[in-house]
Amino acid sequence: MKTLKQLLIILALWLFLPIAALSQTNKPGKVVINEYMPWPSSTCGTTGEFIELLNFGPGTVNIGCYILTDGDFSITIPANTILAPGEYYVLAAQNTLAQPCGNFDSAVTVDLNWNTCGCTSGAIPTTGNGLMTDGATAS
């Protein structure tokens, strides 16, 4: 026969382990700038620039209203933009990034086109120094 102490331990584990498991799944994700490409080549021009965000988990994260800036221009990600763990979010000056304008192995669909989103502090240059070169010249 189990003692009262053993029964209380079993009851405590039965009650609190599910709560501990839930607390692990409710941890927010962590978002990093995973990759960025400032003016990748003269053939791609400034519209080949892109920024890639990554949520490396463990939970989902709302990146809505995040602001990315180069100091001259800013881009605000639309409200309620949710990233699941392991999910990427790509910002660029066009809807699709084709090869060889980046270091990816196939065309990439852009999540946010900063030229058409209406979410920038002003018109971002598509010639000259672009968004991220900040005064440098293209090579």
C-alpha positions as CSV (number, residue, x, y, z in Angstrom):
1,M,0.0,0.0,0.0
2,K,1.3,3.4,-0.9
3,T,2.0,5.9,1.9
4,L,0.3,9.2,2.0
5,K,3.7,10.9,1.1
6,Q,4.0,8.8,-2.1
7,L,0.4,9.6,-3.1
8,L,1.0,13.3,-2.6
9,I,4.1,13.2,-4.7
10,I,2.2,11.4,-7.5
11,L,-0.6,13.9,-7.3
12,A,1.9,16.8,-7.4
13,L,3.6,15.4,-10.5
14,W,0.2,14.7,-12.1
15,L,-0.8,18.3,-11.5
16,F,2.4,20.2,-12.2
17,L,4.1,18.4,-15.0
18,P,1.5,19.5,-17.6
19,I,1.9,23.1,-16.4
20,A,5.7,22.8,-16.8
21,A,5.3,21.4,-20.3
22,L,3.0,24.3,-21.2
23,S,5.4,26.9,-20.0
24,Q,8.1,25.4,-22.3
25,T,5.8,25.8,-25.3
26,N,4.7,29.3,-24.4
27,K,8.2,30.7,-24.5
28,P,8.5,33.4,-27.2
29,G,10.7,33.0,-30.3
30,K,13.9,34.9,-30.8
31,V,14.2,36.9,-34.1
32,V,17.6,37.6,-35.6
33,I,18.8,39.2,-38.9
34,N,19.8,36.0,-40.5
35,E,21.1,37.4,-43.7
36,Y,21.3,40.6,-45.5
37,M,22.6,41.5,-49.0
38,P,23.5,45.1,-49.6
39,W,23.6,45.7,-53.4
40,P,24.7,42.2,-54.4
41,S,26.0,43.0,-57.9
42,S,25.9,45.6,-60.5
43,T,23.6,43.3,-62.6
44,C,21.0,43.1,-59.8
45,G,21.1,46.8,-58.9
46,T,19.7,48.0,-55.6
47,T,16.5,46.1,-56.1
48,G,18.6,42.9,-55.4
49,E,19.1,44.1,-51.8
50,F,17.4,42.1,-49.2
51,I,17.1,41.4,-45.5
52,E,16.1,38.0,-44.1
53,L,14.8,37.6,-40.6
54,L,14.6,34.2,-38.8
55,N,12.7,33.1,-35.8
56,F,14.9,30.4,-34.3
57,G,12.3,29.6,-31.6
58,P,11.3,28.0,-29.4
59,G,7.8,29.7,-29.8
60,T,6.1,32.0,-32.3
61,V,6.7,35.7,-32.3
62,N,4.8,38.7,-33.5
63,I,7.2,40.9,-35.5
64,G,4.5,43.3,-36.5
65,C,5.6,46.9,-36.0
66,Y,9.3,46.0,-35.9
67,I,11.3,48.8,-37.5
68,L,14.4,48.2,-39.6
69,T,16.5,51.3,-40.5
70,D,19.8,52.2,-42.1
71,G,19.7,55.6,-40.3
72,D,18.3,57.4,-43.3
73,F,15.2,55.3,-44.2
74,S,13.1,53.0,-42.1
75,I,10.8,50.1,-42.9
76,T,8.0,49.1,-40.5
77,I,6.8,45.6,-40.7
78,P,2.9,45.4,-40.8
79,A,1.1,44.8,-37.6
80,N,0.3,41.2,-36.6
81,T,3.0,39.6,-38.7
82,I,3.6,36.3,-37.0
83,L,6.6,34.1,-37.5
84,A,6.5,30.5,-36.4
85,P,9.7,28.8,-35.1
86,G,12.1,28.2,-38.0
87,E,10.3,30.5,-40.3
88,Y,12.0,33.2,-42.4
89,Y,10.7,36.7,-43.4
90,V,12.3,38.3,-46.4
91,L,12.2,42.1,-47.1
92,A,13.4,43.4,-50.5
93,A,12.8,46.0,-53.1
94,Q,10.9,43.6,-55.4
95,N,8.5,40.6,-55.1
96,T,10.9,37.9,-56.1
97,L,14.7,37.5,-55.8
98,A,16.1,35.6,-58.7
99,Q,19.4,33.9,-59.0
100,P,22.2,35.0,-59.2
101,C,21.3,38.1,-57.1
102,G,21.9,36.4,-53.8
103,N,23.5,33.3,-52.4
104,F,20.4,31.1,-52.6
105,D,19.9,28.1,-54.9
106,S,16.4,29.1,-56.3
107,A,14.2,32.1,-56.7
108,V,12.9,33.5,-53.3
109,T,9.4,35.0,-52.9
110,V,9.7,38.2,-50.9
111,D,7.4,38.6,-47.9
112,L,7.6,42.4,-47.9
113,N,8.4,44.6,-50.9
114,W,9.5,47.9,-49.4
115,N,8.9,49.7,-52.7
116,T,5.2,48.9,-52.7
117,C,4.2,48.2,-49.0
118,G,3.5,51.8,-48.0
119,C,5.5,51.1,-44.8
120,T,8.6,53.1,-45.3
121,S,9.6,56.5,-44.0
122,G,10.1,57.8,-47.5
123,A,10.8,56.5,-51.0
124,I,13.8,54.2,-50.8
125,P,16.3,54.8,-53.6
126,T,16.4,52.2,-56.4
127,T,19.5,53.8,-57.9
128,G,22.6,55.2,-56.5
129,N,23.4,53.9,-53.1
130,G,20.2,52.0,-52.4
131,L,19.0,51.2,-48.9
132,M,21.9,49.5,-47.2
133,T,25.1,50.8,-48.8
134,D,24.8,54.1,-46.9
135,G,27.1,56.2,-49.0
136,A,29.3,53.4,-50.3
137,T,29.6,52.7,-54.0
138,A,28.6,49.5,-55.7
139,S,31.3,47.1,-56.7
